[in-house]
Amino acid sequence: MIPSIHRPAYIEVDLNNIASNIKQVLNHLNNGEEIFAVVKANAYSHGIVEVSKTALESGATGLCVATLDEALEIRDAKINAPILVLGVTEATDVSLASEKNISLTVADNDWISEVKKQDFDKINIHLGIDSGMSRIGYTNREMIEEAITMIKADKRINPEGIFTHFATADDPDDTYFQQQLTIFHKLTDDLEIEFKYKHVANSATALWREQSDFNMVRLGIAMYGMNPSGTSIELPYKLKPAFNLYSELVFVKEVKPGTKIGYGATYTAEENQWIGTIPIGYADGWLRRMSGFEVLINGQRCPIVGRICMDQFMVRLPEKYKAGTKVTILGKDEFGNKITIQEAAEYADTINYEIVCSLSERLPRIY
Protein backbone atom coordinates (compact mmCIF):
# COMPACT_ATOMS: atom_id res chain seq x y z
CA MET A 1 0.00 0.00 0.00
CA ILE A 2 1.29 3.46 -0.91
CA PRO A 3 1.21 5.99 1.97
CA SER A 4 -1.21 8.85 1.32
CA ILE A 5 1.20 11.76 1.50
CA HIS A 6 -1.17 14.19 -0.21
CA ARG A 7 -3.58 14.50 2.72
CA PRO A 8 -3.02 15.96 6.20
CA ALA A 9 -2.88 12.73 8.22
CA TYR A 10 0.28 11.08 9.52
CA ILE A 11 2.00 9.18 12.31
CA GLU A 12 4.90 10.94 14.01
CA VAL A 13 7.48 8.63 15.63
CA ASP A 14 10.02 9.90 18.14
CA LEU A 15 13.07 7.71 17.58
CA ASN A 16 14.90 9.42 20.46
CA ASN A 17 12.27 8.07 22.85
CA ILE A 18 12.69 4.54 21.46
CA ALA A 19 16.45 4.85 21.99
CA SER A 20 15.87 6.11 25.54
CA ASN A 21 13.56 3.19 26.37
CA ILE A 22 16.08 0.61 25.16
CA LYS A 23 18.84 2.18 27.22
CA GLN A 24 16.57 2.26 30.28
CA VAL A 25 15.88 -1.46 29.99
CA LEU A 26 19.55 -2.25 29.35
CA ASN A 27 20.49 -0.40 32.53
CA HIS A 28 18.21 -2.68 34.54
CA LEU A 29 19.22 -6.03 33.03
CA ASN A 30 21.71 -8.49 34.47
CA ASN A 31 25.24 -8.27 33.13
CA GLY A 32 25.62 -10.11 29.86
CA GLU A 33 21.94 -10.08 28.91
CA GLU A 34 21.33 -8.95 25.35
CA ILE A 35 18.29 -7.26 23.83
CA PHE A 36 16.73 -8.43 20.60
CA ALA A 37 14.31 -5.68 19.54
CA VAL A 38 10.90 -7.01 18.46
CA VAL A 39 10.04 -5.16 15.24
CA LYS A 40 7.28 -7.39 13.88
CA ALA A 41 4.06 -5.86 12.51
CA ASN A 42 6.01 -2.94 11.04
CA ALA A 43 7.56 -2.36 14.46
CA TYR A 44 4.10 -2.16 16.06
CA SER A 45 3.21 0.39 13.34
CA HIS A 46 6.24 2.58 14.15
CA GLY A 47 8.18 1.59 11.00
CA ILE A 48 10.29 -1.57 10.79
CA VAL A 49 13.40 -0.21 9.05
CA GLU A 50 13.79 3.03 10.99
CA VAL A 51 13.07 1.39 14.34
CA SER A 52 15.46 -1.49 13.59
CA LYS A 53 18.27 0.95 12.86
CA THR A 54 17.53 2.98 16.00
CA ALA A 55 17.31 -0.12 18.19
CA LEU A 56 20.66 -1.45 17.01
CA GLU A 57 22.32 1.96 17.42
CA SER A 58 20.92 2.12 20.98
CA GLY A 59 22.29 -1.16 22.27
CA ALA A 60 20.11 -3.95 20.89
CA THR A 61 22.23 -6.71 19.35
CA GLY A 62 19.54 -8.43 17.28
CA LEU A 63 15.98 -8.24 15.98
CA CYS A 64 12.87 -10.41 16.21
CA VAL A 65 10.09 -10.60 13.63
CA ALA A 66 7.01 -12.75 13.08
CA THR A 67 7.51 -13.74 9.44
CA LEU A 68 10.30 -14.40 6.98
CA ASP A 69 9.06 -11.55 4.79
CA GLU A 70 9.55 -9.08 7.63
CA ALA A 71 13.11 -10.34 8.03
CA LEU A 72 13.71 -9.96 4.30
CA GLU A 73 12.51 -6.36 4.41
CA ILE A 74 15.16 -5.66 7.04
CA ARG A 75 17.86 -7.38 4.99
CA ASP A 76 16.80 -5.42 1.90
CA ALA A 77 17.49 -2.26 3.94
CA LYS A 78 21.13 -3.42 4.30
CA ILE A 79 20.80 -4.20 8.01
CA ASN A 80 23.10 -7.11 8.84
CA ALA A 81 22.31 -7.77 12.52
CA PRO A 82 21.02 -11.16 13.70
CA ILE A 83 17.32 -11.67 12.97
CA LEU A 84 15.07 -14.34 14.50
CA VAL A 85 11.72 -15.26 12.95
CA LEU A 86 9.47 -16.14 15.89
CA GLY A 87 6.69 -17.72 13.84
CA VAL A 88 6.69 -20.96 11.88
CA THR A 89 8.38 -20.71 8.47
CA GLU A 90 7.77 -23.17 5.64
CA ALA A 91 10.56 -25.74 5.47
CA THR A 92 10.84 -25.10 1.74
CA ASP A 93 11.96 -21.53 2.48
CA VAL A 94 14.99 -22.60 4.49
CA SER A 95 17.39 -22.00 1.58
CA LEU A 96 16.24 -18.37 1.35
CA ALA A 97 16.60 -17.89 5.11
CA SER A 98 20.04 -19.50 4.94
CA GLU A 99 21.13 -17.25 2.09
CA LYS A 100 20.07 -14.14 4.04
CA ASN A 101 21.45 -15.39 7.39
CA ILE A 102 18.04 -15.34 9.09
CA SER A 103 17.43 -17.56 12.11
CA LEU A 104 14.26 -19.67 12.17
CA THR A 105 12.08 -21.12 14.91
CA VAL A 106 11.67 -24.90 15.08
CA ALA A 107 8.38 -26.08 16.56
CA ASP A 108 8.27 -29.81 15.74
CA ASN A 109 10.33 -32.67 14.36
CA ASP A 110 8.40 -33.04 11.11
CA TRP A 111 9.75 -29.59 10.20
CA ILE A 112 13.32 -30.73 10.85
CA SER A 113 12.75 -33.81 8.69
CA GLU A 114 11.53 -31.63 5.83
CA VAL A 115 14.40 -29.17 6.24
CA LYS A 116 16.98 -31.95 6.04
CA LYS A 117 15.69 -32.68 2.50
CA GLN A 118 16.33 -29.10 1.36
CA ASP A 119 19.42 -27.72 -0.36
CA PHE A 120 21.08 -25.00 1.75
CA ASP A 121 24.45 -24.17 3.29
CA LYS A 122 23.67 -23.44 6.95
CA ILE A 123 20.66 -22.42 8.99
CA ASN A 124 20.55 -21.07 12.54
CA ILE A 125 17.57 -22.38 14.48
CA HIS A 126 15.91 -21.71 17.84
CA LEU A 127 13.86 -24.47 19.44
CA GLY A 128 10.46 -23.13 20.49
CA ILE A 129 9.18 -24.64 23.73
CA ASP A 130 5.48 -24.55 24.61
CA SER A 131 5.50 -24.22 28.39
CA GLY A 132 1.84 -23.19 28.64
CA MET A 133 1.02 -20.64 25.94
CA SER A 134 -0.36 -23.46 23.71
CA ARG A 135 0.60 -21.63 20.55
CA ILE A 136 3.63 -23.31 18.93
CA GLY A 137 6.51 -25.39 20.21
CA TYR A 138 7.55 -28.62 21.89
CA THR A 139 5.70 -29.91 24.94
CA ASN A 140 7.51 -33.22 25.37
CA ARG A 141 11.07 -33.83 26.59
CA GLU A 142 11.42 -36.99 24.54
CA MET A 143 10.56 -35.08 21.35
CA ILE A 144 13.08 -32.37 22.23
CA GLU A 145 15.81 -34.97 22.71
CA GLU A 146 14.86 -36.54 19.38
CA ALA A 147 15.10 -33.08 17.77
CA ILE A 148 18.59 -32.66 19.17
CA THR A 149 19.64 -36.02 17.77
CA MET A 150 18.32 -35.00 14.35
CA ILE A 151 20.10 -31.64 14.54
CA LYS A 152 23.42 -33.16 15.59
CA ALA A 153 23.24 -35.50 12.59
CA ASP A 154 23.12 -32.58 10.14
CA LYS A 155 26.01 -30.12 10.43
CA ARG A 156 24.14 -27.59 8.31
CA ILE A 157 21.69 -26.98 11.18
CA ASN A 158 23.14 -24.77 13.91
CA PRO A 159 21.25 -24.85 17.24
CA GLU A 160 21.59 -21.17 18.07
CA GLY A 161 18.85 -20.78 20.68
CA ILE A 162 16.04 -22.20 22.75
CA PHE A 163 13.11 -20.24 24.14
CA THR A 164 9.57 -20.05 25.45
CA HIS A 165 6.91 -17.37 25.75
CA PHE A 166 4.96 -16.47 28.89
CA ALA A 167 1.20 -16.04 28.81
CA THR A 168 0.83 -14.05 32.07
CA ALA A 169 4.08 -12.17 32.71
CA ASP A 170 2.03 -8.94 32.88
CA ASP A 171 -0.28 -10.32 35.60
CA PRO A 172 0.33 -9.34 39.26
CA ASP A 173 -0.39 -12.98 40.19
CA ASP A 174 2.73 -14.91 39.16
CA THR A 175 1.35 -18.42 39.82
CA TYR A 176 0.99 -19.40 36.17
CA PHE A 177 4.23 -17.61 35.27
CA GLN A 178 6.12 -19.72 37.79
CA GLN A 179 4.37 -22.84 36.51
CA GLN A 180 5.52 -22.10 32.96
CA LEU A 181 9.05 -21.39 34.16
CA THR A 182 9.16 -24.73 35.97
CA ILE A 183 7.92 -26.57 32.88
CA PHE A 184 10.52 -24.85 30.69
CA HIS A 185 13.35 -25.91 33.01
CA LYS A 186 11.98 -29.45 33.17
CA LEU A 187 11.93 -29.66 29.38
CA THR A 188 15.25 -27.99 28.65
CA ASP A 189 17.72 -28.36 31.53
CA ASP A 190 20.78 -30.56 30.89
CA LEU A 191 20.21 -31.08 27.18
CA GLU A 192 23.12 -32.42 25.13
CA ILE A 193 23.47 -29.21 23.13
CA GLU A 194 24.72 -25.90 24.52
CA PHE A 195 22.70 -23.07 23.00
CA LYS A 196 24.14 -19.60 22.45
CA TYR A 197 20.84 -17.98 23.41
CA LYS A 198 18.44 -19.16 26.08
CA HIS A 199 15.58 -16.69 26.24
CA VAL A 200 12.18 -16.44 27.90
CA ALA A 201 11.77 -12.72 28.54
CA ASN A 202 9.29 -10.59 26.69
CA SER A 203 8.82 -6.94 27.74
CA ALA A 204 6.70 -7.82 30.76
CA THR A 205 9.20 -10.40 31.99
CA ALA A 206 12.09 -7.97 31.55
CA LEU A 207 10.26 -5.27 33.51
CA TRP A 208 8.85 -7.25 36.43
CA ARG A 209 10.34 -10.77 36.70
CA GLU A 210 13.71 -12.20 37.64
CA GLN A 211 15.41 -14.25 34.86
CA SER A 212 18.95 -14.79 35.99
CA ASP A 213 19.28 -18.12 34.12
CA PHE A 214 18.82 -16.52 30.70
CA ASN A 215 20.88 -14.28 28.47
CA MET A 216 18.55 -12.56 26.01
CA VAL A 217 15.41 -10.38 26.19
CA ARG A 218 12.90 -10.02 23.37
CA LEU A 219 11.95 -6.39 23.91
CA GLY A 220 8.67 -5.41 22.29
CA ILE A 221 5.95 -3.07 23.57
CA ALA A 222 8.15 -1.49 26.27
CA MET A 223 10.61 -0.33 23.62
CA TYR A 224 7.84 1.82 22.20
CA GLY A 225 7.08 3.38 25.58
CA MET A 226 3.92 1.45 26.42
CA ASN A 227 3.06 -0.60 29.49
CA PRO A 228 2.65 -4.31 28.60
CA SER A 229 0.06 -4.72 31.36
CA GLY A 230 -2.04 -1.72 30.37
CA THR A 231 -2.69 -0.43 33.88
CA SER A 232 -2.56 -3.71 35.85
CA ILE A 233 1.00 -3.14 37.11
CA GLU A 234 2.83 0.16 37.43
CA LEU A 235 6.02 0.47 35.43
CA PRO A 236 9.17 0.09 37.57
CA TYR A 237 10.81 3.01 35.76
CA LYS A 238 9.77 5.67 33.28
CA LEU A 239 9.32 4.84 29.62
CA LYS A 240 8.70 7.45 26.93
CA PRO A 241 5.90 6.99 24.38
CA ALA A 242 7.17 7.32 20.83
CA PHE A 243 3.92 7.40 18.87
CA ASN A 244 1.68 10.30 17.84
CA LEU A 245 -1.19 10.36 15.33
CA TYR A 246 -2.01 13.76 13.85
CA SER A 247 -4.34 15.19 11.24
CA GLU A 248 -6.14 18.44 10.41
CA LEU A 249 -9.66 19.71 9.98
CA VAL A 250 -10.34 19.58 6.25
CA PHE A 251 -13.90 20.89 6.38
CA VAL A 252 -15.86 22.91 8.97
CA LYS A 253 -19.57 23.72 8.87
CA GLU A 254 -22.34 24.95 11.14
CA VAL A 255 -25.38 22.69 11.38
CA LYS A 256 -28.90 23.42 12.64
CA PRO A 257 -30.84 21.55 15.34
CA GLY A 258 -32.12 18.22 14.01
CA THR A 259 -29.23 17.73 11.55
CA LYS A 260 -28.14 14.08 11.27
CA ILE A 261 -24.43 13.21 11.16
CA GLY A 262 -22.86 10.19 9.47
CA TYR A 263 -23.90 6.71 8.34
CA GLY A 264 -27.01 5.38 9.99
CA ALA A 265 -27.90 8.92 11.14
CA THR A 266 -26.86 7.89 14.64
CA TYR A 267 -26.12 11.42 15.85
CA THR A 268 -28.55 14.33 15.84
CA ALA A 269 -27.53 17.90 16.63
CA GLU A 270 -29.73 19.27 19.42
CA GLU A 271 -28.73 22.89 18.77
CA ASN A 272 -26.65 24.92 16.35
CA GLN A 273 -23.25 23.19 16.32
CA TRP A 274 -19.93 23.50 14.53
CA ILE A 275 -18.91 20.18 12.97
CA GLY A 276 -15.40 19.43 11.70
CA THR A 277 -14.36 16.65 9.31
CA ILE A 278 -11.04 14.80 9.74
CA PRO A 279 -9.60 12.71 6.86
CA ILE A 280 -8.91 9.42 8.67
CA GLY A 281 -11.20 6.41 8.92
CA TYR A 282 -11.38 2.69 9.48
CA ALA A 283 -9.37 2.01 6.29
CA ASP A 284 -6.51 3.72 8.14
CA GLY A 285 -7.12 1.58 11.22
CA TRP A 286 -9.08 4.20 13.18
CA LEU A 287 -11.87 1.71 13.67
CA ARG A 288 -15.62 2.24 13.99
CA ARG A 289 -15.54 1.34 17.66
CA MET A 290 -13.72 4.64 18.28
CA SER A 291 -16.98 6.48 17.51
CA GLY A 292 -17.79 8.63 20.54
CA PHE A 293 -14.13 8.94 21.58
CA GLU A 294 -12.39 12.32 21.63
CA VAL A 295 -9.60 14.16 19.81
CA LEU A 296 -7.64 17.27 20.74
CA ILE A 297 -8.13 20.45 18.71
CA ASN A 298 -6.81 23.84 19.75
CA GLY A 299 -6.21 22.48 23.24
CA GLN A 300 -9.82 21.30 23.59
CA ARG A 301 -11.22 17.77 23.74
CA CYS A 302 -13.74 17.35 20.95
CA PRO A 303 -16.06 14.31 20.77
CA ILE A 304 -16.35 12.15 17.67
CA VAL A 305 -19.97 12.30 16.48
CA GLY A 306 -21.69 9.82 14.21
CA ARG A 307 -20.07 6.66 12.94
CA ILE A 308 -16.49 6.65 11.74
CA CYS A 309 -16.44 6.27 7.94
CA MET A 310 -13.91 4.39 5.83
CA ASP A 311 -11.82 7.52 5.15
CA GLN A 312 -13.20 10.31 7.38
CA PHE A 313 -14.90 11.07 10.68
CA MET A 314 -16.66 14.05 12.19
CA VAL A 315 -16.23 15.85 15.51
CA ARG A 316 -18.24 18.42 17.42
CA LEU A 317 -16.31 21.67 17.86
CA PRO A 318 -16.77 24.12 20.76
CA GLU A 319 -16.65 27.03 18.29
CA LYS A 320 -15.75 27.74 14.69
CA TYR A 321 -12.23 26.60 13.84
CA LYS A 322 -10.52 27.16 10.52
CA ALA A 323 -9.96 24.33 8.09
CA GLY A 324 -6.30 23.39 8.45
CA THR A 325 -6.36 23.46 12.27
CA LYS A 326 -4.19 20.65 13.70
CA VAL A 327 -5.91 17.61 15.22
CA THR A 328 -4.23 15.31 17.74
CA ILE A 329 -5.82 11.87 17.61
CA LEU A 330 -3.19 10.08 19.72
CA GLY A 331 -0.27 11.60 21.59
CA LYS A 332 0.64 15.09 22.75
CA ASP A 333 -0.62 18.33 21.27
CA GLU A 334 1.13 21.69 20.98
CA PHE A 335 -0.37 22.83 24.30
CA GLY A 336 0.99 19.90 26.32
CA ASN A 337 -2.33 18.02 26.47
CA LYS A 338 -2.38 14.36 25.49
CA ILE A 339 -4.58 11.44 24.58
CA THR A 340 -2.72 8.24 25.40
CA ILE A 341 -2.84 5.00 23.48
CA GLN A 342 -3.87 3.30 26.71
CA GLU A 343 -6.84 5.68 27.04
CA ALA A 344 -7.93 4.80 23.51
CA ALA A 345 -7.49 1.09 24.25
CA GLU A 346 -9.65 1.27 27.35
CA TYR A 347 -12.36 3.11 25.43
CA ALA A 348 -12.31 0.43 22.72
CA ASP A 349 -12.19 -2.40 25.28
CA THR A 350 -8.92 -3.71 23.91
CA ILE A 351 -5.16 -3.46 24.53
CA ASN A 352 -2.64 -0.79 23.56
CA TYR A 353 -0.95 -3.24 21.16
CA GLU A 354 -4.08 -3.48 19.00
CA ILE A 355 -4.62 0.27 18.80
CA VAL A 356 -1.21 0.93 17.23
CA CYS A 357 -0.98 -2.28 15.18
CA SER A 358 -4.35 -1.58 13.57
CA LEU A 359 -3.09 1.64 11.96
CA SER A 360 -2.46 1.00 8.29
CA GLU A 361 0.33 1.68 5.83
CA ARG A 362 -1.85 4.35 4.23
CA LEU A 363 -0.73 6.69 7.02
CA PRO A 364 2.76 8.10 6.34
CA ARG A 365 5.34 7.76 9.13
CA ILE A 366 7.36 10.88 9.94
CA TYR A 367 10.45 10.55 12.14
N, C-alpha and C positions, 0 to 999 in steps of 0.2 A: 504494500500500500504506500502511495506517495503522500508524504506529509502535506497538509493544506497550509502552505506558507502565505497564501494570498487572502487570509482572513485573520482577524484579531483574536486568536485563541491559541494558547501555547502553554507548555510545561516549562517551568524554570527550575533547573537543578543546580544546587550549590555544591560543587565538587569539593570545596574547602571543608564543608561540614562532613562529607563522607570521609575525607582524609582524617579529620579530627576524631571521628567515631572509631575508626580503625586503630588509631594510636591510643585512644582511651582503653579499648579492649586489650590491646597488646600490653599496656602497662599493668594490667591486672591479671595476666596469665602467668602460669608457672614458667620458669626458665626452660627454654628449649621448645616450648609449644609454638607451632606455626599456625598461621591463619590462611585458609583457602577462602577467598571471597566468593560468595554464592551470587552469581550474576545471571541465573536463569530468568526466563520470562522477561527478556530485555532489561535485565537488572531491576526487576520489580517495577518496570516501566520507567526507570531512570535513564536507560540507555546503555546497552551492553558493552560497547566498545569504549566509550568515554569512562564509564565506571570501572571497567577492567584496568585501564591504564592508571587511573587514580589510585585504585586499590593496591596495585603492585608498587607504585611509587611511594605509597604510604606504609609499606611494611608487610603486606600480604605476600606470600611466596607462591601461591597457586590460585586456581579458579575452579569453581564447581558450576556445572550446568545441568539441565535436565535431559537434553537431547544432543545427538551427534551434530545436528545442523547448527545448534547454538555454538558448539565448540568450533565448528568450521568457520562460522562468522568471525570468531575471535582470531583464528589463524589467518584468515584472509586480511585482517587488519594488521598483520605482521607482528602479532604479540606471541612471543615464544615461551611463555611461562607454562608450567605444568597445568593441565586441564583434566578434570575428572568428570565424566558423564555419570550422573547419579541414577538415571533411569536405565531401563533395559534397552540395549541396542541389538539390532538384528545381527546374528552371527555372520551373515554374508557381507556385512559392512566392516568386518574387522580389518581387511586390507587397507581400506581408506583411513580408518583410525590409526593403524600402524604407520602408514605413510606420513600422517600429520602429527604423530607423536601425541595422541590423545588417549588417556587412560579410560578403561571401560569397567563398568560394574558387572560382576558375575553373580547371578541369582540362583542358578541350578546347574546340575551336571550335564543335562541334555545340551545346554548352551556350549559347554566346554567341548563336548563330543563333536558338535557341529563346527566349532572354531578350528579344531584340530584338522578338519578336512580342507580348510581354506589355505590359500597361498598368500603368505605374508612374511615379513622379516622378524618383527618382534612386537608384542603387544603387552603393555602394562595393564594389570587388572587389579581390582579391589573386590574382595569377597564381601557381598552384602549379607548381613545376618539379620534375620527377623526375630527380634527378641520380644515382640509384643505389639508391634505396629500393624502386623498382618497385611503388609503391602507387597513387598518383594523380599526375597532373601531366604537363606537356609534356616531351617528350624531344628535340624537333626545333626548331632555330632558325628554320627557315622557317615552321613552324606558329605559333611565338611572334610572329614579325613579322606574319603574317596576322591573328593575334588582335589585335595592336595597331592594325592598319588598321581592323578591324571596330569596335574600341572607340572609336577617334577619330571614326568616322562616326556615332556615337550619343552625343550630349552627356549623355544620362541615365546613362551608365555612367562612373563615376569610377575610374580606375586608382590605387587607394590604395596598393597594396603588391605586392611580389613576393617569393617565398620558396622555400626547399627544406627538406628534413628529412634529417638524417644517420642512417645506419644503425648506425655504429660509433663514435660520439663518446665512448662510455664504454669503449672498448678501448684498452689501453696502446699497441698498435700502431696508428699513425695513417696507415698506407699507404692504406687504403680511404677514410678521411676526407679525405685530401688529394686523392685521385682525384675524389671527389664535389665538393669545393670547386672544383677545376679545371674540371670539367664545368659547374658552375653559372655560373662566370665566362664560360666559352665561350658558353653559351646566352643570357646576360643582359647582358653588358657592351655599352655603347654602343647601347642601344635608343633608339628615337625618343621614348619617353615617360620622363619623370622621375617616379619613384614616391616617395611620401612615406615609405613604410617598405620597407626592404630587409632581410629577416631570415632567418637560417639557424640561429640558436642555440636549441637546447633546453637543458635544465638541464645536461646533460653538457658541451655546447659552452661554455656560460657559465662552468662551473667550471674546465675544463682546457684549452681551446683559445683561441688568439688569433683575433679577428674584427673587426679594426679597420675593415674596409670596410663594416660594417653598423651599423644604428642601433636595432635592437630585439631583445630577448630574449624568447622564449616560456618562461617559468619554470614548470616543472611540479613534478616529484617533489622537487626540492631545497627548494622553498618549504615543503614539509610536513616537512622535516627528515630526509629519507632520501637515501641515496647512490645515484645513478643506476646506478652500476656494481655495486651489491651490495658486494662486497669486493675487486673487481679493482684498483681504484685508490683510494688514500687521499684523503679530502677535503682540499682545500687550506686550508680554515678550518672552524671548528666550526659545525655546524648543529644545531638543537634539534628533536627529534621532538615532534610535536604530537598524537599519536594514542595513546589508551589504550582498551582494551576490558575492561570489568569486569562481574562478575556476583556471585552469592552461592550458597552451598549452600542448596538448597531441601529436601533430604531426606538424612538420614544414617542408615546402618544397619550393623550388624555381621553379617558373613556367615561361614559355617563352611567348613572345607576341602572342596573339591570343588564349591563353588557356581559356577555359570556366570553370566557377566555379558554382557548385550547381545545384539543380533541375531547369529545364526549361532553363538552360544555360543563365541566365539573366545577368551575369557579365562576361566581357571579359577583360583579362589583356592586356593593351596597350603597356607594356614593360616588361622586366624581373622584377618579383615581388616575394617577400617572403610572403607566405600564411601560416597562422597558423590555426589549428583546435582546437575548444574548445568543451568539452563534455557536452553541455547543449542544449536543444532544446524545441520545443513547447510542448512536453510531460511533460516537467518540468515547463511549464507556461511561458517560454521565447518565446512569440508568434511570428508568421511569420511577423506581422506588425512591429516588431523591426528590420527587415532587413534594412540595411543602417544606423542604429544607430552606436554608438561608444562604445568601452570599453577602459579601461586603462591597458596598459602593459608597465612595465619598465618606468613609468612616462609619457608615450606617449599615446595620443588618437589614437586609431586604428579603422578604419571603418569596419563594418560588410559588407562582400561582398557576393553576391549571396543570395539565399533564405535560411532562417533558416530551418533546417531539424527537424525531430521529436526528435532526440537525440544529435545533433551536429550543430555547425555553424562555418563559416570560417571568418577570418579577414585578412586585408592587413597589413603587418608589415613594419615599416620603414627600417628595416635591419634584418639580421638573428638573431633570438633569440633561445635559447635552449628549447627543450621540457622540461616541468616542470616549466617554468617561470610563476609566479603568474599573474592571470588576475582578475581585478576588474570590475565586470559588473554593480553593484550598490554599492554606498558607497564610502568610503575613502581608498585610496591606501597607501602604505608604504612611499610615498614621500609627502603626504599631499594633493594630488590632489583628486578630488571627482567627481562622477557622481551622481546627486541626483535623487531620485524617482520622484520628480516633473518634472525634465528635461526629464526623460524617458516618463512620462505621456503626456507631451506636444508634444513630438515627435510622440507618438502613438495616439494623439487626444483623450485622455481619462483622467481619474482622477487618482490621486496617490493611492486611495483605490484599484482600479482595478489592478494596476501594482503588488502590493504586494499580494493581495488575489488570483491572478492567479497562483502564484508559488506553485507547487504541493508538496505532501508529499514525493515524490521521492528524494527531496533535503534534506539531513540531516540538522538539526538545531544544531548549536554549541553555547554555552552560555559562 
